[in-house]
């Protein structure tokens, strides 16, 4: 309720499916970014090598 800005449980339940879709989109984008970083040869902004695992 708080994240979506709804004042009532009824409103939150009506739009709950929208939040689930947004959660999936966000986590998919994060997963893609993490996988791209793992696949790159870049050592990252600090230059530290972190073992994959």
N, CA, C, O and CB atoms as a CASP TS submission, in Angstrom:
PFRMAT TS
TARGET T0000
AUTHOR 0000-0000-0000
METHOD Language model
MODEL 1
PARENT N/A
ATOM      1  N   UNK     1       0.819  -1.191   0.000  1.00  0.00           N
ATOM      2  CA  UNK     1       0.000   0.000   0.000  1.00  0.00           C
ATOM      3  C   UNK     1       0.861   1.252   0.000  1.00  0.00           C
ATOM      4  O   UNK     1       0.624   2.186  -0.766  1.00  0.00           O
ATOM      5  CB  UNK     1      -0.931   0.000   1.195  1.00  0.00           C
ATOM      6  N   UNK     2       1.855   1.257   0.862  1.00  0.00           N
ATOM      7  CA  UNK     2       2.680   2.465   0.992  1.00  0.00           C
ATOM      8  C   UNK     2       3.454   2.747  -0.289  1.00  0.00           C
ATOM      9  O   UNK     2       3.544   3.895  -0.724  1.00  0.00           O
ATOM     10  CB  UNK     2       3.653   2.323   2.168  1.00  0.00           C
ATOM     11  N   UNK     3       4.017   1.693  -0.897  1.00  0.00           N
ATOM     12  CA  UNK     3       4.815   1.905  -2.096  1.00  0.00           C
ATOM     13  C   UNK     3       3.983   2.436  -3.258  1.00  0.00           C
ATOM     14  O   UNK     3       4.448   3.267  -4.038  1.00  0.00           O
ATOM     15  CB  UNK     3       5.490   0.616  -2.498  1.00  0.00           C
ATOM     16  N   UNK     4       2.774   1.957  -3.362  1.00  0.00           N
ATOM     17  CA  UNK     4       1.903   2.401  -4.454  1.00  0.00           C
ATOM     18  C   UNK     4       1.160   3.686  -4.121  1.00  0.00           C
ATOM     19  O   UNK     4       0.563   4.303  -5.003  1.00  0.00           O
ATOM     20  CB  UNK     4       0.906   1.317  -4.795  1.00  0.00           C
ATOM     21  N   UNK     5       1.191   4.099  -2.847  1.00  0.00           N
ATOM     22  CA  UNK     5       0.546   5.342  -2.448  1.00  0.00           C
ATOM     23  C   UNK     5      -0.949   5.221  -2.224  1.00  0.00           C
ATOM     24  O   UNK     5      -1.668   6.217  -2.303  1.00  0.00           O
ATOM     25  CB  UNK     5       0.798   6.376  -3.470  1.00  0.00           C
ATOM     26  N   UNK     6      -1.433   4.010  -1.944  1.00  0.00           N
ATOM     27  CA  UNK     6      -2.864   3.812  -1.712  1.00  0.00           C
ATOM     28  C   UNK     6      -3.191   3.988  -0.238  1.00  0.00           C
ATOM     29  O   UNK     6      -2.420   3.605   0.642  1.00  0.00           O
ATOM     30  CB  UNK     6      -3.307   2.420  -2.192  1.00  0.00           C
ATOM     31  N   UNK     7      -4.353   4.578   0.007  1.00  0.00           N
ATOM     32  CA  UNK     7      -4.794   4.805   1.378  1.00  0.00           C
ATOM     33  C   UNK     7      -5.642   3.662   1.921  1.00  0.00           C
ATOM     34  O   UNK     7      -5.828   3.557   3.134  1.00  0.00           O
ATOM     35  CB  UNK     7      -5.571   6.090   1.456  1.00  0.00           C
ATOM     36  N   UNK     8      -6.157   2.808   1.049  1.00  0.00           N
ATOM     37  CA  UNK     8      -7.018   1.726   1.519  1.00  0.00           C
ATOM     38  C   UNK     8      -6.531   0.382   0.982  1.00  0.00           C
ATOM     39  O   UNK     8      -5.883   0.297  -0.061  1.00  0.00           O
ATOM     40  CB  UNK     8      -8.477   1.974   1.095  1.00  0.00           C
ATOM     41  N   UNK     9      -6.869  -0.659   1.732  1.00  0.00           N
ATOM     42  CA  UNK     9      -6.511  -2.001   1.294  1.00  0.00           C
ATOM     43  C   UNK     9      -7.224  -2.360  -0.007  1.00  0.00           C
ATOM     44  O   UNK     9      -6.658  -3.054  -0.852  1.00  0.00           O
ATOM     45  CB  UNK     9      -6.847  -3.022   2.381  1.00  0.00           C
ATOM     46  N   UNK    10      -8.450  -1.898  -0.173  1.00  0.00           N
ATOM     47  CA  UNK    10      -9.217  -2.193  -1.385  1.00  0.00           C
ATOM     48  C   UNK    10      -8.496  -1.655  -2.622  1.00  0.00           C
ATOM     49  O   UNK    10      -8.356  -2.365  -3.618  1.00  0.00           O
ATOM     50  CB  UNK    10     -10.636  -1.588  -1.288  1.00  0.00           C
ATOM     51  N   UNK    11      -8.049  -0.432  -2.561  1.00  0.00           N
ATOM     52  CA  UNK    11      -7.344   0.157  -3.696  1.00  0.00           C
ATOM     53  C   UNK    11      -6.046  -0.600  -3.965  1.00  0.00           C
ATOM     54  O   UNK    11      -5.687  -0.835  -5.118  1.00  0.00           O
ATOM     55  CB  UNK    11      -7.053   1.649  -3.438  1.00  0.00           C
ATOM     56  N   UNK    12      -5.356  -0.975  -2.914  1.00  0.00           N
ATOM     57  CA  UNK    12      -4.107  -1.714  -3.075  1.00  0.00           C
ATOM     58  C   UNK    12      -4.350  -3.056  -3.746  1.00  0.00           C
ATOM     59  O   UNK    12      -3.581  -3.457  -4.619  1.00  0.00           O
ATOM     60  CB  UNK    12      -3.428  -1.919  -1.722  1.00  0.00           C
ATOM     61  N   UNK    13      -5.405  -3.752  -3.353  1.00  0.00           N
ATOM     62  CA  UNK    13      -5.715  -5.051  -3.949  1.00  0.00           C
ATOM     63  C   UNK    13      -6.092  -4.923  -5.422  1.00  0.00           C
ATOM     64  O   UNK    13      -5.737  -5.781  -6.230  1.00  0.00           O
ATOM     65  CB  UNK    13      -6.847  -5.723  -3.182  1.00  0.00           C
ATOM     66  N   UNK    14      -6.801  -3.871  -5.771  1.00  0.00           N
ATOM     67  CA  UNK    14      -7.200  -3.670  -7.166  1.00  0.00           C
ATOM     68  C   UNK    14      -5.979  -3.532  -8.064  1.00  0.00           C
ATOM     69  O   UNK    14      -5.956  -4.068  -9.172  1.00  0.00           O
ATOM     70  CB  UNK    14      -8.095  -2.428  -7.297  1.00  0.00           C
ATOM     71  N   UNK    15      -4.974  -2.822  -7.596  1.00  0.00           N
ATOM     72  CA  UNK    15      -3.805  -2.543  -8.423  1.00  0.00           C
ATOM     73  C   UNK    15      -2.608  -3.441  -8.124  1.00  0.00           C
ATOM     74  O   UNK    15      -1.522  -3.226  -8.663  1.00  0.00           O
ATOM     75  CB  UNK    15      -3.403  -1.118  -8.246  1.00  0.00           C
ATOM     76  N   UNK    16      -2.797  -4.437  -7.279  1.00  0.00           N
ATOM     77  CA  UNK    16      -1.695  -5.303  -6.886  1.00  0.00           C
ATOM     78  C   UNK    16      -1.055  -5.998  -8.082  1.00  0.00           C
ATOM     79  O   UNK    16       0.166  -6.150  -8.118  1.00  0.00           O
ATOM     80  CB  UNK    16      -2.178  -6.335  -5.894  1.00  0.00           C
ATOM     81  N   UNK    17      -1.846  -6.420  -9.054  1.00  0.00           N
ATOM     82  CA  UNK    17      -1.290  -7.095 -10.232  1.00  0.00           C
ATOM     83  C   UNK    17      -0.368  -6.176 -11.019  1.00  0.00           C
ATOM     84  O   UNK    17       0.598  -6.646 -11.620  1.00  0.00           O
ATOM     85  CB  UNK    17      -2.413  -7.598 -11.137  1.00  0.00           C
ATOM     86  N   UNK    18      -0.641  -4.889 -11.029  1.00  0.00           N
ATOM     87  CA  UNK    18       0.232  -3.936 -11.711  1.00  0.00           C
ATOM     88  C   UNK    18       1.597  -3.882 -11.046  1.00  0.00           C
ATOM     89  O   UNK    18       2.624  -3.828 -11.723  1.00  0.00           O
ATOM     90  CB  UNK    18      -0.400  -2.542 -11.726  1.00  0.00           C
ATOM     91  N   UNK    19       1.605  -3.896  -9.724  1.00  0.00           N
ATOM     92  CA  UNK    19       2.872  -3.847  -8.985  1.00  0.00           C
ATOM     93  C   UNK    19       3.690  -5.098  -9.251  1.00  0.00           C
ATOM     94  O   UNK    19       4.912  -5.025  -9.388  1.00  0.00           O
ATOM     95  CB  UNK    19       2.619  -3.692  -7.474  1.00  0.00           C
ATOM     96  N   UNK    20       3.028  -6.245  -9.325  1.00  0.00           N
ATOM     97  CA  UNK    20       3.752  -7.483  -9.597  1.00  0.00           C
ATOM     98  C   UNK    20       4.421  -7.427 -10.959  1.00  0.00           C
ATOM     99  O   UNK    20       5.558  -7.874 -11.109  1.00  0.00           O
ATOM    100  CB  UNK    20       2.810  -8.686  -9.521  1.00  0.00           C
ATOM    101  N   UNK    21       3.734  -6.887 -11.949  1.00  0.00           N
ATOM    102  CA  UNK    21       4.321  -6.744 -13.279  1.00  0.00           C
ATOM    103  C   UNK    21       5.513  -5.809 -13.259  1.00  0.00           C
ATOM    104  O   UNK    21       6.523  -6.061 -13.917  1.00  0.00           O
ATOM    105  CB  UNK    21       3.284  -6.238 -14.265  1.00  0.00           C
ATOM    106  N   UNK    22       5.394  -4.728 -12.500  1.00  0.00           N
ATOM    107  CA  UNK    22       6.503  -3.778 -12.399  1.00  0.00           C
ATOM    108  C   UNK    22       7.681  -4.412 -11.680  1.00  0.00           C
ATOM    109  O   UNK    22       8.832  -4.201 -12.062  1.00  0.00           O
ATOM    110  CB  UNK    22       6.060  -2.501 -11.669  1.00  0.00           C
ATOM    111  N   UNK    23       7.399  -5.190 -10.640  1.00  0.00           N
ATOM    112  CA  UNK    23       8.475  -5.877  -9.916  1.00  0.00           C
ATOM    113  C   UNK    23       9.233  -6.809 -10.851  1.00  0.00           C
ATOM    114  O   UNK    23      10.462  -6.869 -10.810  1.00  0.00           O
ATOM    115  CB  UNK    23       7.908  -6.670  -8.719  1.00  0.00           C
ATOM    116  N   UNK    24       8.508  -7.533 -11.690  1.00  0.00           N
ATOM    117  CA  UNK    24       9.160  -8.444 -12.638  1.00  0.00           C
ATOM    118  C   UNK    24      10.021  -7.675 -13.628  1.00  0.00           C
ATOM    119  O   UNK    24      11.130  -8.102 -13.951  1.00  0.00           O
ATOM    120  CB  UNK    24       8.116  -9.278 -13.389  1.00  0.00           C
ATOM    121  N   UNK    25       9.520  -6.550 -14.110  1.00  0.00           N
ATOM    122  CA  UNK    25      10.286  -5.750 -15.065  1.00  0.00           C
ATOM    123  C   UNK    25      11.569  -5.215 -14.429  1.00  0.00           C
ATOM    124  O   UNK    25      12.630  -5.227 -15.054  1.00  0.00           O
ATOM    125  CB  UNK    25       9.432  -4.587 -15.594  1.00  0.00           C
ATOM    126  N   UNK    26      11.468  -4.749 -13.192  1.00  0.00           N
ATOM    127  CA  UNK    26      12.640  -4.214 -12.496  1.00  0.00           C
ATOM    128  C   UNK    26      13.670  -5.311 -12.250  1.00  0.00           C
ATOM    129  O   UNK    26      14.856  -5.123 -12.524  1.00  0.00           O
ATOM    130  CB  UNK    26      12.228  -3.568 -11.164  1.00  0.00           C
ATOM    131  N   UNK    27      13.221  -6.463 -11.731  1.00  0.00           N
ATOM    132  CA  UNK    27      14.172  -7.529 -11.437  1.00  0.00           C
ATOM    133  C   UNK    27      14.783  -8.101 -12.710  1.00  0.00           C
ATOM    134  O   UNK    27      15.946  -8.503 -12.704  1.00  0.00           O
ATOM    135  CB  UNK    27      13.493  -8.635 -10.643  1.00  0.00           C
ATOM    136  N   UNK    28      14.030  -8.147 -13.791  1.00  0.00           N
ATOM    137  CA  UNK    28      14.589  -8.614 -15.058  1.00  0.00           C
ATOM    138  C   UNK    28      15.671  -7.671 -15.563  1.00  0.00           C
ATOM    139  O   UNK    28      16.702  -8.114 -16.069  1.00  0.00           O
ATOM    140  CB  UNK    28      13.487  -8.754 -16.106  1.00  0.00           C
ATOM    141  N   UNK    29      15.436  -6.374 -15.426  1.00  0.00           N
ATOM    142  CA  UNK    29      16.430  -5.390 -15.855  1.00  0.00           C
ATOM    143  C   UNK    29      17.685  -5.480 -14.999  1.00  0.00           C
ATOM    144  O   UNK    29      18.796  -5.379 -15.519  1.00  0.00           O
ATOM    145  CB  UNK    29      15.847  -3.973 -15.789  1.00  0.00           C
ATOM    146  N   UNK    30      17.522  -5.668 -13.703  1.00  0.00           N
ATOM    147  CA  UNK    30      18.679  -5.810 -12.819  1.00  0.00           C
ATOM    148  C   UNK    30      19.448  -7.077 -13.168  1.00  0.00           C
ATOM    149  O   UNK    30      20.676  -7.051 -13.251  1.00  0.00           O
ATOM    150  CB  UNK    30      18.239  -5.836 -11.337  1.00  0.00           C
ATOM    151  N   UNK    31      18.738  -8.190 -13.374  1.00  0.00           N
ATOM    152  CA  UNK    31      19.392  -9.440 -13.752  1.00  0.00           C
ATOM    153  C   UNK    31      20.193  -9.283 -15.039  1.00  0.00           C
ATOM    154  O   UNK    31      21.324  -9.760 -15.130  1.00  0.00           O
ATOM    155  CB  UNK    31      18.360 -10.550 -13.914  1.00  0.00           C
ATOM    156  N   UNK    32      19.611  -8.616 -16.032  1.00  0.00           N
ATOM    157  CA  UNK    32      20.302  -8.411 -17.303  1.00  0.00           C
ATOM    158  C   UNK    32      21.562  -7.579 -17.101  1.00  0.00           C
ATOM    159  O   UNK    32      22.598  -7.865 -17.702  1.00  0.00           O
ATOM    160  CB  UNK    32      19.373  -7.731 -18.317  1.00  0.00           C
ATOM    161  N   UNK    33      21.480  -6.565 -16.270  1.00  0.00           N
ATOM    162  CA  UNK    33      22.643  -5.708 -15.997  1.00  0.00           C
ATOM    163  C   UNK    33      23.746  -6.505 -15.293  1.00  0.00           C
ATOM    164  O   UNK    33      24.921  -6.390 -15.641  1.00  0.00           O
ATOM    165  CB  UNK    33      22.228  -4.487 -15.132  1.00  0.00           C
ATOM    166  N   UNK    34      23.365  -7.301 -14.316  1.00  0.00           N
ATOM    167  CA  UNK    34      24.346  -8.109 -13.592  1.00  0.00           C
ATOM    168  C   UNK    34      25.018  -9.095 -14.531  1.00  0.00           C
ATOM    169  O   UNK    34      26.239  -9.246 -14.499  1.00  0.00           O
ATOM    170  CB  UNK    34      23.682  -8.855 -12.425  1.00  0.00           C
ATOM    171  N   UNK    35      24.247  -9.758 -15.355  1.00  0.00           N
ATOM    172  CA  UNK    35      24.808 -10.724 -16.308  1.00  0.00           C
ATOM    173  C   UNK    35      25.737 -10.044 -17.307  1.00  0.00           C
ATOM    174  O   UNK    35      26.780 -10.598 -17.655  1.00  0.00           O
ATOM    175  CB  UNK    35      23.685 -11.451 -17.054  1.00  0.00           C
ATOM    176  N   UNK    36      25.375  -8.856 -17.769  1.00  0.00           N
ATOM    177  CA  UNK    36      26.230  -8.116 -18.694  1.00  0.00           C
ATOM    178  C   UNK    36      27.544  -7.734 -18.031  1.00  0.00           C
ATOM    179  O   UNK    36      28.601  -7.804 -18.659  1.00  0.00           O
ATOM    180  CB  UNK    36      25.514  -6.864 -19.202  1.00  0.00           C
ATOM    181  N   UNK    37      27.486  -7.330 -16.769  1.00  0.00           N
ATOM    182  CA  UNK    37      28.707  -6.982 -16.040  1.00  0.00           C
ATOM    183  C   UNK    37      29.596  -8.202 -15.835  1.00  0.00           C
ATOM    184  O   UNK    37      30.818  -8.113 -15.951  1.00  0.00           O
ATOM    185  CB  UNK    37      28.359  -6.356 -14.687  1.00  0.00           C
ATOM    186  N   UNK    38      28.983  -9.332 -15.533  1.00  0.00           N
ATOM    187  CA  UNK    38      29.759 -10.560 -15.347  1.00  0.00           C
ATOM    188  C   UNK    38      30.442 -10.981 -16.643  1.00  0.00           C
ATOM    189  O   UNK    38      31.552 -11.513 -16.616  1.00  0.00           O
ATOM    190  CB  UNK    38      28.858 -11.689 -14.838  1.00  0.00           C
ATOM    191  N   UNK    39      29.795 -10.751 -17.760  1.00  0.00           N
ATOM    192  CA  UNK    39      30.328 -11.163 -19.052  1.00  0.00           C
ATOM    193  C   UNK    39      31.400 -10.204 -19.576  1.00  0.00           C
ATOM    194  O   UNK    39      32.176 -10.575 -20.457  1.00  0.00           O
ATOM    195  CB  UNK    39      29.204 -11.272 -20.059  1.00  0.00           C
ATOM    196  N   UNK    40      31.455  -8.994 -19.055  1.00  0.00           N
ATOM    197  CA  UNK    40      32.416  -8.012 -19.548  1.00  0.00           C
ATOM    198  C   UNK    40      33.802  -8.253 -18.955  1.00  0.00           C
ATOM    199  O   UNK    40      33.942  -8.913 -17.925  1.00  0.00           O
ATOM    200  CB  UNK    40      31.943  -6.595 -19.221  1.00  0.00           C
ATOM    201  N   UNK    41      34.814  -7.714 -19.610  1.00  0.00           N
ATOM    202  CA  UNK    41      36.185  -7.816 -19.127  1.00  0.00           C
ATOM    203  C   UNK    41      36.554  -6.647 -18.226  1.00  0.00           C
ATOM    204  O   UNK    41      37.682  -6.573 -17.738  1.00  0.00           O
ATOM    205  CB  UNK    41      37.148  -7.890 -20.297  1.00  0.00           C
ATOM    206  N   UNK    42      35.626  -5.746 -18.005  1.00  0.00           N
ATOM    207  CA  UNK    42      35.878  -4.564 -17.187  1.00  0.00           C
ATOM    208  C   UNK    42      36.039  -4.967 -15.722  1.00  0.00           C
ATOM    209  O   UNK    42      35.282  -5.791 -15.208  1.00  0.00           O
ATOM    210  CB  UNK    42      34.735  -3.536 -17.346  1.00  0.00           C
ATOM    211  N   UNK    43      37.022  -4.383 -15.066  1.00  0.00           N
ATOM    212  CA  UNK    43      37.272  -4.682 -13.662  1.00  0.00           C
ATOM    213  C   UNK    43      36.403  -3.838 -12.737  1.00  0.00           C
ATOM    214  O   UNK    43      36.523  -3.950 -11.517  1.00  0.00           O
ATOM    215  CB  UNK    43      38.735  -4.463 -13.336  1.00  0.00           C
ATOM    216  N   UNK    44      35.538  -3.003 -13.284  1.00  0.00           N
ATOM    217  CA  UNK    44      34.665  -2.177 -12.474  1.00  0.00           C
ATOM    218  C   UNK    44      35.290  -0.842 -12.162  1.00  0.00           C
ATOM    219  O   UNK    44      36.459  -0.614 -12.473  1.00  0.00           O
ATOM    220  CB  UNK    44      34.312  -2.885 -11.202  1.00  0.00           C
ATOM    221  N   UNK    45      34.530   0.046 -11.551  1.00  0.00           N
ATOM    222  CA  UNK    45      35.000   1.407 -11.303  1.00  0.00           C
ATOM    223  C   UNK    45      36.201   1.490 -10.364  1.00  0.00           C
ATOM    224  O   UNK    45      37.007   2.412 -10.486  1.00  0.00           O
ATOM    225  CB  UNK    45      33.885   2.217 -10.741  1.00  0.00           C
ATOM    226  N   UNK    46      36.334   0.565  -9.446  1.00  0.00           N
ATOM    227  CA  UNK    46      37.445   0.621  -8.508  1.00  0.00           C
ATOM    228  C   UNK    46      38.641  -0.158  -9.010  1.00  0.00           C
ATOM    229  O   UNK    46      39.725  -0.066  -8.433  1.00  0.00           O
ATOM    230  CB  UNK    46      37.020   0.096  -7.161  1.00  0.00           C
ATOM    231  N   UNK    47      38.464  -0.924 -10.076  1.00  0.00           N
ATOM    232  CA  UNK    47      39.545  -1.716 -10.614  1.00  0.00           C
ATOM    233  C   UNK    47      39.794  -3.003  -9.855  1.00  0.00           C
ATOM    234  O   UNK    47      40.791  -3.681 -10.105  1.00  0.00           O
ATOM    235  CB  UNK    47      40.778  -0.914 -10.634  1.00  0.00           C
ATOM    236  N   UNK    48      38.920  -3.352  -8.944  1.00  0.00           N
ATOM    237  CA  UNK    48      39.089  -4.558  -8.142  1.00  0.00           C
ATOM    238  C   UNK    48      38.477  -5.752  -8.865  1.00  0.00           C
ATOM    239  O   UNK    48      37.366  -5.676  -9.388  1.00  0.00           O
ATOM    240  CB  UNK    48      38.449  -4.383  -6.749  1.00  0.00           C
ATOM    241  N   UNK    49      39.205  -6.831  -8.886  1.00  0.00           N
ATOM    242  CA  UNK    49      38.693  -8.055  -9.475  1.00  0.00           C
ATOM    243  C   UNK    49      37.907  -8.808  -8.413  1.00  0.00           C
ATOM    244  O   UNK    49      38.392  -9.016  -7.301  1.00  0.00           O
ATOM    245  CB  UNK    49      39.843  -8.930 -10.046  1.00  0.00           C
ATOM    246  N   UNK    50      36.702  -9.210  -8.758  1.00  0.00           N
ATOM    247  CA  UNK    50      35.866  -9.982  -7.851  1.00  0.00           C
ATOM    248  C   UNK    50      35.598 -11.321  -8.523  1.00  0.00           C
ATOM    249  O   UNK    50      35.047 -11.354  -9.623  1.00  0.00           O
ATOM    250  CB  UNK    50      34.526  -9.226  -7.504  1.00  0.00           C
ATOM    251  N   UNK    51      35.972 -12.417  -7.890  1.00  0.00           N
ATOM    252  CA  UNK    51      35.778 -13.716  -8.515  1.00  0.00           C
ATOM    253  C   UNK    51      34.299 -14.034  -8.718  1.00  0.00           C
ATOM    254  O   UNK    51      33.476 -13.807  -7.831  1.00  0.00           O
ATOM    255  CB  UNK    51      36.430 -14.798  -7.676  1.00  0.00           C
ATOM    256  N   UNK    52      33.973 -14.563  -9.898  1.00  0.00           N
ATOM    257  CA  UNK    52      32.605 -14.975 -10.172  1.00  0.00           C
ATOM    258  C   UNK    52      32.323 -16.250  -9.404  1.00  0.00           C
ATOM    259  O   UNK    52      33.199 -17.096  -9.226  1.00  0.00           O
ATOM    260  CB  UNK    52      32.368 -15.178 -11.692  1.00  0.00           C
ATOM    261  N   UNK    53      31.122 -16.370  -8.965  1.00  0.00           N
ATOM    262  CA  UNK    53      30.915 -17.609  -8.279  1.00  0.00           C
ATOM    263  C   UNK    53      29.630 -17.784  -7.698  1.00  0.00           C
ATOM    264  O   UNK    53      29.364 -18.820  -7.088  1.00  0.00           O
ATOM    265  CB  UNK    53      31.841 -17.775  -7.296  1.00  0.00           C
TER
END
